Structures are given as structure tokens and as C-alpha cells.
Amino acid sequence: MVAPFSSRVLSRPVFALAASVFLFVASIACLRAASPEETPEPYRSMPARLQARAGEFPLVPVATGDEPLVVTTITLNKSPERFDTGHAFDAVRFRAPERGGLDLVWAFTAPATWRHWYILPVEGETKRGFENWINGDRAYVGFDGAQDNPVTLQTLAAAYFEPGREYLLWFCQTTHTPEPATLKLTLRFALARPADEPWERESVEKALKLETAPTATQAAYFASRGARVLLDAELFHPKDASSQMEHFLFTRRQTEFLKGGFFITVETACPPCHGAPLLADIVRRHGEPDCVLTAAQQNLDRTAEANDSPSYDRHHYDHFIFETDPADADKRVRRVSSQYFNANSARPADGARDTWTEVTLTGIEFRLFFREGREVGRYRHWGEPGAKLVSGAIPEGEYRRAYVSGEPMEKLVHDGAGGWAYESYHRSGPAYRRCGYKDGRLDGALTDFFEDGRERVSAGYAEGRIHGRLRVWEADGRLVRDQVFERGELVGPGGVGGAPGGVTD
């Protein structure tokens, strides 16, 4: 068997990273107000009302030594503390150990509607507690969950606790519904870490003795069609599925997002352990790939001297890639690899017929156009000076995309000869941007609008570069930037502000 290889790639996605791994619990700001009068309901009276009922909340076990993992299951919402605001609170109770110098390390999963939480002493005043958390990046043994509602990992320093005292972990539903909710959690007090060695994902997992769930569970967790292909015993050996899932989880954890939208990722690939299935058999049993990238398309931005040029066509099923040799008429899978990004973003949204999608894969970005639900062409570097139609021919007509909630989001109208008119919309309906493209490059006037219809940005473009006068206004009507550009270069008059930002599609 040929040894697997790993590659580390620096690239830039077309989207901005939505959120940091570490986040503050937004609702907790209410509990840190300068005085009770400044704290709105329900958070003003909630602590006392929960403390008065503390004995009603279940006491959950806490590990303090080398005990094995114990995951406790609690049903929330049997008798919650309800407020006129529509909020409902429920809680569990635990006791701090008599021994000091131990940090709380815990993990839980709960329905998304109950994922507002904090800590409260059973007696005494509320004090500052949790400040951040880490989202689990996989399924763990003993926990439910899915990628869009992961296990939460969290710690709290030993200084918060008084030995032997009891504490509440409360959970809030901001708009109460009567359905029972399942909470799963595990708590452990572990030796406090020094300030220069903060808790991280791996150290929390180790302290809690969390175990990565089996491959079939991971396939369900990520709703991965690619993993189901690997688990198909008619196509692959069981070792293929387990090793590729291990590689994928490693890739997810090693992918780093940097400033400016850049990321560093690791990609691992290896041949199947047991034979080489036909791609046709994969398609017959599991459907067409989400996206196919030919070796030629992967090499578009590489120099002729590059010695690492891809030589295989890559058939993407979400996070997993089945690679075939373009010279092989039978198209047997020669290699399997995995990646952080999910190629199902290349598929049109349900019900979308004349539309486009943006696909970001390792080191490669494309815009795919669809007519009647079938791909008709794809562009590389859409909107940029190097934009290029790399496959197909895009018919004239309208192409639209909608918000998840159904409202119109953006529209492109193609004249059939490379000219495009673009318009995007605020969720409330008014235009957000109008601009034009020529052969995939920004070209002509670009105007952004406030929701009330006033101009926010006015600029010109030529062949993908800002060209002509750029003006930017604040919401109060102040002109904050007035500059002139010549094919991307600032030439005058200087105006106000610095270089432009956020004005390209």
C-alpha cells in the first residue's frame, strides 16, 4: 500500500469567517450591569427565583479524579420557571468538591432553543462566571448532536468556587414552548491550569475522557454522503472509511483561519485499502457528485514549471473526494482524500432552477451557473481582473438567488454576449447594490444603497479594477471618502479616508 501524503495549503476563501470559536454569551451582559435597577427582566429577578427553587433541581454527579466518563441525561422543561417576557428557565445542581485548586471542566448538548446558559451559586449573589466556550468539532461517544448544534466544551477557573458549596447551571428558552428538552452533560473538576497554559479543545477532551464516536456516527453527525460512500461495503473496505474519517477530523482541527479571509489547511490523500471501485458504481449507488474538478481546472493558476500539479480528476461528495485518472476509461478510484470545506455548497438550493452557486474548495474558487437546475458553465475568479469562463456556455437570461427565508437576495441578467447586470437586495426589499460585469469582470458603475434608497457607495470599475471616482457616505449623509483611481491605482485627489474597502462583489 502506498503511504498517504499530506499537504498544507494557504488559500483565501470567497466568504468571510462568520464567527470566532470563542464567543461571549450575549445574554449574560445583563447580569453584569452596574446596579439591579439597570438589569432588565427576566434577568433581574431570575437569580433569586431560581435560588428559591434550588432544591427542586436535580443534583448531577461530578467527577474529581480518574473516574471514567459519565454522561448524565436530564429532561428539561418539566416545571420551568416562567416569566411574563416569554422566557423560561430550568436548571441542574452540582456540588463543588471540598478540595480547592480545581477548575471546572464540562461538556453538554441541548436543543438549540435552550442554548442560553450560565452558572449561579445556590446561595449568595451572582458573580462573573463563564466568559467563553469551545464548540466541539466532531461527534463524541455518549452525546447526541449534529454539526449545526455541536457539543459545547467549557471551563471555569477554580477561583470561582467555594469548597463544598452548591451551584446551579441554568438554561433558558427565550420564547417558551412546552415540549420536553433533553440535556446531556458531564462535569469534572481537574487540576487548575496556570494562566500561561489555558484550556484548549484537546486538553478539555483529555480531562473529560471524551472519545471520538465511530465512523457511522460521524457520518450522521456531518450528514455526509461522502462518508456513506466510504461505509458502503460493496465499494470500500471498512478500514477505508475509518482511516478517511480520521484524516477528515484531523483536517478540520488543523485548518486555521487568518486575517483577511485567508486560511491554512491540511489535506491528506491515500489509495483505497482494498481494490479500486468504479466511479460509475459510486454514482449508481449514491448519486452524482456535488462537484467535479478536472485536473485541467485544478491547474489553471499553476505555472508550467510547477512540480505539484494535480494529475487526477476530483469527484467531490461533500468533504470527501474520490480521484480518478483522466486517462483511465473505466474511471476507477485511484485515491481518496478529504477536506475542510463542504462541496455540497456547489449544489443549487432546493427549488432553485436558474441560479448560481459559489464553491470554495482547497485552493480553488468557482462560480457555477445553472439553467433548469443543470450546470451550464463555471467561472474562475468571478468579478476579478483574472475572471475566466473555464467550462460551458452561459445562456442569456435571468439568474437569481434567495435568502434562506425566501426573500429575493440577488439577481444577474446575462445578455448572451458576456455582459451582465447585477442587483442585490436588502432583506426588506430595496436594492442594496447595482453594478455591471463584462466577461465576468466588474465593469462600469457600481452603486450601493442604504435601505432608504440613498447612495452609500458610488464607484466605477474597468476590467475588474476600480477605475474613476469613488465616493462613500455615512448614514448621516457625511461624505467620508472621495478619491480617483486609474485601473486600481489611487491617483487623486486624496480626498478623505484611505484605500477603498468592501466595494467589490
C-alpha positions as CSV (number, residue, x, y, z in Angstrom):
1,M,0.0,0.0,0.0
2,V,1.3,3.4,-0.9
3,A,1.8,5.7,2.1
4,P,-0.7,8.6,2.4
5,F,0.5,12.1,1.7
6,S,-0.4,15.4,3.4
7,S,-0.2,18.8,2.0
8,R,-0.6,22.2,3.8
9,V,-2.2,24.9,1.7
10,L,-2.5,28.6,2.2
11,S,-5.6,30.0,0.4
12,R,-8.3,32.6,0.6
13,P,-12.0,31.7,0.6
14,V,-14.6,33.8,-1.1
15,F,-16.5,34.2,2.2
16,A,-15.7,35.9,5.5
17,L,-15.3,33.8,8.6
18,A,-18.7,34.2,10.3
19,A,-17.6,34.0,13.9
20,S,-14.8,33.3,16.3
21,V,-14.5,29.9,18.0
22,F,-14.6,31.7,21.3
23,L,-17.8,33.8,21.9
24,F,-19.3,35.6,24.8
25,V,-22.7,34.6,26.0
26,A,-24.7,37.6,24.8
27,S,-27.5,37.4,27.4
28,I,-25.0,37.4,30.3
29,A,-24.3,41.1,29.8
30,C,-27.5,41.7,31.7
31,L,-26.1,40.0,34.8
32,R,-23.1,42.4,34.9
33,A,-24.9,45.6,35.0
34,A,-23.7,48.3,37.4
35,S,-26.9,48.0,39.6
36,P,-30.0,45.9,39.8
37,E,-32.1,48.8,38.5
38,E,-30.2,48.6,35.2
39,T,-30.8,44.9,34.7
40,P,-33.9,44.2,32.7
41,E,-36.3,41.4,33.3
42,P,-36.2,38.5,33.4
43,Y,-32.6,38.6,34.5
44,R,-33.2,41.0,37.4
45,S,-35.4,38.6,39.4
46,M,-34.3,35.3,37.8
47,P,-31.4,34.6,40.2
48,A,-33.5,34.9,43.4
49,R,-36.4,32.9,41.9
50,L,-34.1,30.0,40.8
51,Q,-32.2,30.0,44.1
52,A,-35.6,29.8,45.9
53,R,-36.3,26.6,44.0
54,A,-32.7,25.2,44.1
55,G,-33.7,22.0,45.9
56,E,-36.1,21.1,43.1
57,F,-33.4,20.9,40.5
58,P,-31.7,17.5,40.0
59,L,-28.2,17.1,41.6
60,V,-25.9,15.8,38.9
61,P,-22.7,13.8,39.6
62,V,-19.3,15.5,39.4
63,A,-16.0,13.6,38.8
64,T,-13.0,14.7,40.7
65,G,-10.4,12.1,40.0
66,D,-9.6,9.5,37.4
67,E,-13.2,8.1,37.2
68,P,-14.4,7.1,33.7
69,L,-16.6,9.4,31.7
70,V,-20.2,9.6,32.9
71,V,-22.8,11.4,30.7
72,T,-25.9,12.4,32.6
73,T,-29.2,12.8,30.8
74,I,-31.8,15.3,32.2
75,T,-35.2,16.2,30.8
76,L,-35.6,20.0,30.9
77,N,-38.9,21.9,30.8
78,K,-40.9,19.7,33.1
79,S,-41.6,22.5,35.5
80,P,-39.6,25.6,34.3
81,E,-39.5,29.0,36.0
82,R,-41.6,31.1,33.6
83,F,-41.6,34.9,33.1
84,D,-44.1,37.3,31.6
85,T,-41.4,38.2,29.0
86,G,-41.9,34.7,27.5
87,H,-38.6,33.4,28.9
88,A,-38.4,30.0,30.7
89,F,-35.6,28.8,32.9
90,D,-34.6,25.3,34.1
91,A,-31.5,24.2,35.9
92,V,-29.4,21.4,37.3
93,R,-27.5,21.5,40.5
94,F,-24.0,20.3,41.4
95,R,-21.6,20.4,44.4
96,A,-18.1,21.7,44.3
97,P,-15.5,19.4,45.9
98,E,-14.1,20.0,49.3
99,R,-10.7,20.2,47.9
100,G,-9.7,23.6,46.3
101,G,-7.5,24.3,43.4
102,L,-9.6,22.5,40.8
103,D,-11.0,24.0,37.6
104,L,-14.5,23.0,36.4
105,V,-14.3,21.3,33.0
106,W,-17.6,20.3,31.5
107,A,-19.4,19.5,28.2
108,F,-23.1,19.4,27.2
109,T,-25.5,19.3,24.4
110,A,-29.1,20.6,24.4
111,P,-31.7,21.6,21.8
112,A,-30.8,24.9,20.1
113,T,-33.8,26.7,21.7
114,W,-32.3,26.0,25.2
115,R,-28.7,27.1,24.4
116,H,-28.6,30.2,26.6
117,W,-26.9,29.2,29.8
118,Y,-24.9,30.4,32.8
119,I,-23.8,29.5,36.3
120,L,-25.3,30.7,39.6
121,P,-24.5,30.0,43.3
122,V,-27.3,28.3,45.2
123,E,-26.8,30.9,47.9
124,G,-25.5,34.4,47.6
125,E,-25.1,37.0,44.9
126,T,-24.4,36.3,41.2
127,K,-20.8,36.8,40.2
128,R,-18.9,36.8,37.0
129,G,-18.5,33.2,35.7
130,F,-18.3,31.8,32.2
131,E,-16.9,34.0,29.5
132,N,-16.3,31.8,26.5
133,W,-16.7,28.3,25.2
134,I,-15.4,25.9,22.5
135,N,-17.7,24.2,20.0
136,G,-16.9,20.5,19.6
137,D,-15.7,19.7,16.0
138,R,-17.0,16.1,15.9
139,A,-19.4,13.6,17.5
140,Y,-18.4,12.2,20.9
141,V,-19.4,8.9,22.5
142,G,-22.4,9.4,24.8
143,F,-23.6,12.6,23.3
144,D,-26.2,13.5,20.8
145,G,-25.6,16.3,18.4
146,A,-25.2,17.4,14.8
147,Q,-22.8,19.8,13.1
148,D,-25.2,22.7,13.4
149,N,-25.8,22.0,17.1
150,P,-22.4,20.7,18.4
151,V,-21.4,19.6,21.9
152,T,-20.2,22.6,23.9
153,L,-16.9,22.4,25.8
154,Q,-16.3,24.9,28.7
155,T,-14.2,25.5,31.7
156,L,-14.3,27.8,34.8
157,A,-11.3,28.7,37.0
158,A,-11.0,27.3,40.5
159,A,-11.1,30.8,42.0
160,Y,-14.9,31.0,41.2
161,F,-15.8,28.1,43.6
162,E,-16.0,27.8,47.3
163,P,-15.3,24.2,48.5
164,G,-18.4,22.2,49.3
165,R,-20.9,24.7,48.1
166,E,-23.7,24.0,45.6
167,Y,-24.1,25.8,42.2
168,L,-26.8,25.9,39.5
169,L,-26.3,25.6,35.8
170,W,-29.3,27.3,34.3
171,F,-30.6,27.0,30.8
172,C,-33.0,29.5,29.2
173,Q,-35.6,29.3,26.4
174,T,-36.2,32.9,25.2
175,T,-39.7,32.1,23.8
176,H,-41.2,29.3,25.8
177,T,-42.7,26.2,24.2
178,P,-44.0,23.2,26.3
179,E,-42.1,20.4,24.6
180,P,-39.6,18.5,26.8
181,A,-35.9,19.0,26.0
182,T,-33.1,16.6,26.5
183,L,-29.9,17.8,28.2
184,K,-26.8,15.7,28.2
185,L,-23.8,16.8,30.3
186,T,-20.7,15.6,32.0
187,L,-18.8,17.6,34.7
188,R,-15.4,17.1,36.2
189,F,-13.1,19.1,38.5
190,A,-9.5,18.9,37.2
191,L,-6.2,20.3,38.5
192,A,-6.2,24.1,37.8
193,R,-4.1,25.2,34.8
194,P,-1.6,28.1,35.1
195,A,-2.5,31.3,33.4
196,D,0.0,30.8,30.6
197,E,-1.5,27.3,29.7
198,P,-5.2,28.0,29.1
199,W,-7.6,25.2,28.5
200,E,-7.9,24.2,24.8
201,R,-10.0,21.7,22.9
202,E,-7.6,18.8,23.3
203,S,-6.9,19.4,27.0
204,V,-10.6,19.6,27.7
205,E,-11.3,16.4,25.8
206,K,-8.5,14.7,27.7
207,A,-9.6,15.9,31.1
208,L,-13.2,14.8,30.4
209,K,-12.1,11.5,28.8
210,L,-14.2,12.3,25.8
211,E,-13.9,9.7,23.0
212,T,-14.4,10.3,19.3
213,A,-17.6,8.5,18.1
214,P,-17.4,5.7,15.5
215,T,-17.3,6.5,11.8
216,A,-21.0,5.7,11.2
217,T,-21.9,8.2,14.0
218,Q,-19.7,10.8,12.4
219,A,-21.3,10.2,9.0
220,A,-24.7,11.0,10.6
221,Y,-23.3,14.0,12.6
222,F,-22.0,15.6,9.4
223,A,-24.8,14.4,7.3
224,S,-22.1,13.3,4.9
225,R,-22.9,11.5,1.7
226,G,-19.2,11.0,1.1
227,A,-18.8,9.2,4.4
228,R,-21.8,7.0,3.5
229,V,-20.0,6.1,0.2
230,L,-16.9,5.0,2.2
231,L,-19.1,3.0,4.6
232,D,-20.7,1.1,1.7
233,A,-19.2,-2.4,2.0
234,E,-19.9,-3.1,-1.7
235,L,-17.4,-0.3,-2.6
236,F,-14.8,0.1,0.1
237,H,-13.1,-1.9,2.9
238,P,-14.2,-0.8,6.4
239,K,-10.6,0.4,7.0
240,D,-11.1,2.9,4.2
241,A,-14.0,4.5,6.0
242,S,-12.3,4.7,9.4
243,S,-9.0,5.9,8.1
244,Q,-10.5,8.6,5.9
245,M,-12.8,9.8,8.7
246,E,-9.8,10.1,10.9
247,H,-8.0,12.1,8.2
248,F,-11.0,14.3,7.8
249,L,-11.3,15.1,11.5
250,F,-7.6,15.8,11.6
251,T,-8.0,18.2,8.7
252,R,-10.9,20.0,10.4
253,R,-8.9,20.5,13.5
254,Q,-5.8,21.7,11.7
255,T,-7.5,24.2,9.5
256,E,-6.7,27.8,10.6
257,F,-8.5,30.9,9.6
258,L,-6.4,34.1,9.4
259,K,-7.0,37.8,8.9
260,G,-8.2,38.9,5.5
261,G,-10.1,35.7,4.9
262,F,-7.0,33.6,4.3
263,F,-6.8,30.1,5.7
264,I,-4.3,27.3,6.2
265,T,-5.5,23.8,5.8
266,V,-4.1,20.2,5.6
267,E,-5.2,17.7,3.0
268,T,-4.5,14.0,3.3
269,A,-4.9,11.5,0.5
270,C,-4.3,7.8,0.1
271,P,-5.3,4.9,-2.2
272,P,-8.1,2.6,-1.1
273,C,-7.1,-0.3,1.1
274,H,-9.0,-2.9,-0.8
275,G,-9.3,-2.6,-4.6
276,A,-10.4,0.4,-6.6
277,P,-14.1,0.8,-7.1
278,L,-15.6,2.2,-10.3
279,L,-16.8,5.7,-10.1
280,A,-19.9,4.6,-12.0
281,D,-20.7,2.2,-9.2
282,I,-20.5,5.0,-6.6
283,V,-22.8,7.2,-8.8
284,R,-25.2,4.3,-9.3
285,R,-25.5,3.6,-5.5
286,H,-25.1,7.2,-4.1
287,G,-25.9,9.7,-6.9
288,E,-23.9,12.2,-8.8
289,P,-21.0,14.1,-7.1
290,D,-21.7,17.5,-5.6
291,C,-18.9,18.9,-7.8
292,V,-16.3,17.6,-10.3
293,L,-13.0,19.4,-10.8
294,T,-10.9,18.1,-13.7
295,A,-7.1,18.0,-13.4
296,A,-7.0,20.8,-16.1
297,Q,-9.3,23.1,-14.0
298,Q,-7.2,22.5,-10.9
299,N,-4.1,23.6,-12.8
300,L,-5.5,26.8,-14.2
301,D,-3.4,29.0,-11.8
302,R,-0.3,26.9,-11.8
303,T,2.9,27.7,-13.8
304,A,4.2,25.3,-16.3
305,E,7.2,24.6,-14.1
306,A,5.1,23.6,-11.0
307,N,6.0,20.1,-10.0
308,D,3.0,19.5,-7.7
309,S,0.3,19.9,-10.4
310,P,-2.7,17.7,-9.8
311,S,-3.0,14.8,-12.3
312,Y,-6.3,13.3,-11.2
313,D,-9.9,14.4,-11.7
314,R,-11.6,15.0,-8.3
315,H,-15.2,13.9,-7.7
316,H,-16.4,15.7,-4.6
317,Y,-19.0,14.2,-2.3
318,D,-19.3,16.9,0.4
319,H,-16.0,16.6,2.5
320,F,-14.7,13.5,0.7
321,I,-13.0,13.4,-2.7
322,F,-12.8,10.3,-5.0
323,E,-10.0,10.8,-7.5
324,T,-9.7,9.2,-10.9
325,D,-7.1,9.2,-13.7
326,P,-8.3,11.2,-16.7
327,A,-6.5,8.6,-18.9
328,D,-8.5,5.7,-17.4
329,A,-11.5,5.0,-19.5
330,D,-13.0,2.9,-16.7
331,K,-12.6,5.7,-14.1
332,R,-11.6,3.6,-11.2
333,V,-11.0,5.4,-7.9
334,R,-7.2,5.7,-7.5
335,R,-7.1,7.8,-4.4
336,V,-9.4,9.1,-1.7
337,S,-8.9,12.4,0.1
338,S,-10.8,14.7,2.4
339,Q,-11.1,18.5,3.0
340,Y,-12.4,21.0,5.5
341,F,-14.8,22.6,3.0
342,N,-18.1,21.1,2.1
343,A,-18.6,20.7,-1.7
344,N,-22.4,20.4,-1.4
345,S,-22.3,24.3,-1.5
346,A,-21.9,23.7,-5.2
347,R,-25.4,22.4,-5.5
348,P,-28.3,24.9,-6.0
349,A,-30.7,25.5,-3.1
350,D,-33.8,23.3,-3.1
351,G,-36.2,24.6,-5.8
352,A,-33.7,26.9,-7.4
353,R,-33.6,26.4,-11.2
354,D,-31.9,29.4,-12.9
355,T,-29.2,30.3,-10.4
356,W,-25.6,30.2,-9.4
357,T,-23.5,28.9,-6.5
358,E,-20.1,29.8,-5.1
359,V,-17.9,26.8,-4.3
360,T,-14.7,27.2,-2.3
361,L,-12.5,24.1,-2.2
362,T,-8.9,23.7,-1.1
363,G,-7.1,26.4,-3.0
364,I,-9.8,26.8,-5.7
365,E,-12.9,29.0,-6.0
366,F,-15.5,28.8,-8.7
367,R,-18.9,30.3,-9.6
368,L,-21.2,27.7,-11.1
369,F,-24.2,28.8,-13.2
370,F,-27.3,26.6,-13.6
371,R,-30.2,26.6,-16.1
372,E,-33.2,24.5,-15.3
373,G,-31.2,23.0,-12.4
374,R,-28.4,21.8,-14.6
375,E,-24.9,23.3,-14.6
376,V,-24.2,25.2,-17.8
377,G,-20.9,26.9,-17.1
378,R,-18.4,27.9,-14.5
379,Y,-16.2,30.9,-13.9
380,R,-12.9,31.2,-12.2
381,H,-12.1,34.4,-10.3
382,W,-15.6,35.9,-10.8
383,G,-15.5,39.8,-10.5
384,E,-11.7,40.0,-10.6
385,P,-9.3,41.1,-13.3
386,G,-8.4,37.4,-14.0
387,A,-12.0,36.2,-14.4
388,K,-12.3,33.4,-16.9
389,L,-15.1,31.1,-18.2
390,V,-13.5,27.7,-17.8
391,S,-16.3,25.5,-18.9
392,G,-19.6,25.6,-20.7
393,A,-21.5,28.5,-22.3
394,I,-24.0,30.5,-20.2
395,P,-27.3,31.3,-21.9
396,E,-28.8,34.8,-21.8
397,G,-31.5,35.4,-19.3
398,E,-32.0,36.0,-15.5
399,Y,-30.3,34.1,-12.7
400,R,-31.5,34.6,-9.2
401,R,-30.6,33.7,-5.6
402,A,-32.8,34.0,-2.5
403,Y,-32.3,34.3,1.3
404,V,-32.8,31.1,3.3
405,S,-36.1,32.6,4.4
406,G,-37.2,33.0,0.8
407,E,-36.9,36.8,0.1
408,P,-35.0,37.8,-3.1
409,M,-31.3,38.2,-2.4
410,E,-29.6,38.9,-5.7
411,K,-30.1,38.8,-9.5
412,L,-27.8,38.6,-12.5
413,V,-29.1,39.2,-16.1
414,H,-26.9,37.9,-18.9
415,D,-27.1,39.5,-22.4
416,G,-25.7,36.3,-24.0
417,A,-22.6,38.1,-25.1
418,G,-20.6,38.4,-21.9
419,G,-22.4,41.4,-20.5
420,W,-24.1,41.2,-17.1
421,A,-26.3,43.4,-15.0
422,Y,-26.3,42.7,-11.3
423,E,-28.7,43.8,-8.5
424,S,-28.8,42.7,-4.8
425,Y,-31.4,43.5,-2.2
426,H,-31.8,44.3,1.4
427,R,-33.8,41.6,3.1
428,S,-36.6,44.2,3.4
429,G,-36.8,44.5,-0.4
430,P,-35.0,47.7,-1.5
431,A,-31.9,47.5,-3.7
432,Y,-28.5,47.1,-1.9
433,R,-26.2,47.1,-4.9
434,R,-26.3,47.7,-8.7
435,C,-23.3,47.1,-10.9
436,G,-22.2,45.5,-14.2
437,Y,-19.8,42.8,-15.4
438,K,-18.1,42.1,-18.7
439,D,-16.8,38.6,-19.2
440,G,-17.0,38.0,-15.5
441,R,-15.1,41.2,-14.5
442,L,-16.6,44.1,-12.7
443,D,-17.1,46.8,-15.3
444,G,-18.9,50.1,-15.3
445,A,-20.7,51.9,-12.5
446,L,-21.2,50.3,-9.1
447,T,-23.7,51.8,-6.6
448,D,-24.5,50.6,-3.1
449,F,-27.6,51.9,-1.3
450,F,-28.8,52.4,2.2
451,E,-32.1,50.8,3.0
452,D,-34.0,54.1,2.5
453,G,-32.7,54.4,-1.1
454,R,-29.9,56.9,-0.5
455,E,-26.5,56.2,-2.0
456,R,-23.9,54.7,0.2
457,V,-21.1,54.0,-2.3
458,S,-20.6,55.2,-5.8
459,A,-17.7,53.8,-7.8
460,G,-16.5,52.8,-11.3
461,Y,-14.8,49.7,-12.5
462,A,-12.9,48.7,-15.6
463,E,-11.9,45.1,-16.3
464,G,-12.2,44.1,-12.6
465,R,-10.3,47.1,-11.2
466,I,-11.6,50.2,-9.5
467,H,-11.4,53.0,-12.1
468,G,-12.7,56.6,-11.8
469,R,-14.2,58.3,-8.9
470,L,-15.0,56.6,-5.6
471,R,-17.3,58.2,-3.1
472,V,-18.5,56.8,0.2
473,W,-21.2,58.3,2.5
474,E,-22.1,57.6,6.2
475,A,-25.7,57.1,7.2
476,D,-25.9,60.7,8.5
477,G,-25.1,61.9,5.0
478,R,-21.4,62.8,5.6
479,L,-19.1,62.2,2.6
480,V,-16.2,60.2,4.2
481,R,-14.3,59.2,1.1
482,D,-13.7,61.0,-2.3
483,Q,-10.9,59.6,-4.4
484,V,-10.0,59.0,-8.0
485,F,-8.5,55.7,-9.3
486,E,-6.8,54.7,-12.5
487,R,-7.3,50.9,-13.1
488,G,-6.8,50.1,-9.4
489,E,-4.2,52.8,-8.5
490,L,-5.1,55.8,-6.4
491,V,-4.2,58.9,-8.5
492,G,-6.0,61.7,-6.6
493,P,-7.3,63.9,-5.3
494,G,-6.7,62.1,-2.0
495,G,-10.0,63.2,-0.6
496,V,-10.9,61.8,2.9
497,G,-10.1,58.4,4.2
498,G,-7.7,55.7,2.9
499,A,-7.8,52.9,0.4
500,P,-11.3,51.6,-0.5
501,G,-12.7,48.6,1.3
502,G,-15.7,46.4,0.9
503,V,-16.8,47.7,-2.6
504,T,-16.1,44.6,-4.7
505,D,-18.7,41.8,-5.1
